[in-house]
Amino acid sequence: MKPNLTPHITSLFAAALFAGNAIAGTATAPAPQKSDPLPLLSFCDGKIVFDVQERLRWEIRENNFDFNDGARALTDDNWFEQRFRIGITLKPTDWLKIYAQAQDSREWLSDRADIPGLIGAEGDDTFDLRQAYIEIGNTKEIPWGIKIGRQVLSFGDERLVGASEWNNIARTFDAVKLSYKAADWSIDAFGSSVVVPENGSYNQSDLFNGNETKREQVFSGLYFSTTAIPVQTTDLYAFHLHENFPTTTTNFLTLGVRVKSKPGVFASAQASGLSKDGKATVAPVATKPVGFDYDAEFAFQTGEVKDKDLTAFAVHAGVGYTFDTALMPRLGIEYNYGSGDKDPTDSDTETFQNLFPTNHKFYGQMDVFSWQNMHDLGVNFKCEPTKKLGLKAEYHAFWLASTDDSWYRANGVATVRPLTPAARAASNYAGSEVDVTATYAATKWLTFEAGYSHFWAGDYLADTGPSDDADFGYLQATITF
């Protein structure tokens, strides 16, 4: 058994408090996760606010990585993951915020090495700086703002850019972001480099020579959002990724559009009827998110990836209906597609590049797929038996878009099977997955979550090697102040 790496929460809290104050003069962050902080964490009429989060998760996995009952892999195991965060917000005026947040992440009792990213491990990332930024702006008075420093970047549903909060370390960027907000539209412009977790060392981005890969990464973009079409939010975006390795160059553009209906807007429109003069009235926003809803996203990419010419695209489309009953049941169906490469031997690539997503919430809880080289047909159902309890069930059927390309896991880098002649000749049916999750908000500050998933191995796995089914389960508790 490995030595107990569990931090003593009291001493860790004190250390985090010291670190937060030490860097507060040079950084800032979003407001704390709770908009109404507890009195003991808010001081000076809200000008100084602390936020604290502790998350503990137990996971058990079987065959998730090799789909092989005949071999006992290091990943066929169960373990605990713990994450502690403490942040401080300073708001001396309405137009200035300074935020700093420290994080301590640990993986306990696993057979695999606790090194982030090694054999799928989330690993240990001992006490480190997660966020530290300064934000200037007050949208009540002026439409523009600027945020400078280590921060979370999140756009749309996070299919391409997000915090990846399921991951025990999660994701932040060293970035500068400019924002402009009008009555019915907004636009963000940013330049950034992703922060790289490194066990035993201070986490850095490429901007500061993080992990010393010499890739010189710069990720930048524009994100425009509008509610000019009353029934939906419409987003347009352009992202650019540049990475200059010693022997290859990556340099490509992602252009996309996303639409998402407002909750309950169609139920409101139906209920609005006609005014006394016979003219249609403007539909109010529904008090409950009932009736039909939809969302869709399309992204196109062009440029080069490691000196190969890139032309790729991805699609998401979903529709659902929420019934106006006590349990608020919603039934939905969706389709996801990410293009794959057609010939690994030529100088072109058609593999969609998934950028920096939060994939865990989209393509199955077992994280065996990312938004690239895939077809995913999904059905989902959720309900709320009580105000505190939420239940959700999902089913996904997966195919590879091309067997001349790899099957990419949720991180977009690791692959399920090597790209051999047998794999290129295999069936493209990867398998299917069912996920069941329950979330219970015990109090305002304590939430429990549990889930179970099963993956039925498909013909692609049978054609390329072991093809046993896989299982995954977890229990999680989160305390947030």
Secondary structure, 3 states (H helix, E strand, C coil): CCCCCCCCHHHHHHHHHHHHHHHHHHCCCCCCCCCCCCHHHEECCCCEEEEEEEEEEEEEEECCCCCCCCCCCCCCEEEEEEEEEEEEEEEEECCEEEEEEEEEEEEECCCCCCCCCHHHCCCCEEEEEEEEEEEEECCCCCCEEEEEEEECCCCCCCCCECCCCCCCCCCCEEEEEEEEECCCEEEEEEEEEEEECCCCCCCEEHHHCHHHCCCCCEEEEEEEEECCCCCEEEEEEEEEEEEECCCCEEEEEEEEEEEEECCCHHHHHHHHCECCCCCECCCCCCCCCCEEEEEEEEEEEEEEECCEEEEEEEEEEEEEEECCCCCCCEEEEEEEEECCCCCCCCCEECCCCCCECCHHHCCCCCCCCCCCCEEEEEEEEEECCCCCEEEEEEEEEEECCCCCCCCECCCCCCECCCCCHHHHCCCCEEEEEEEEEEEEECCCCEEEEEEEEEEEECHHHHHHCCCCCEEEEEEEEEEEC
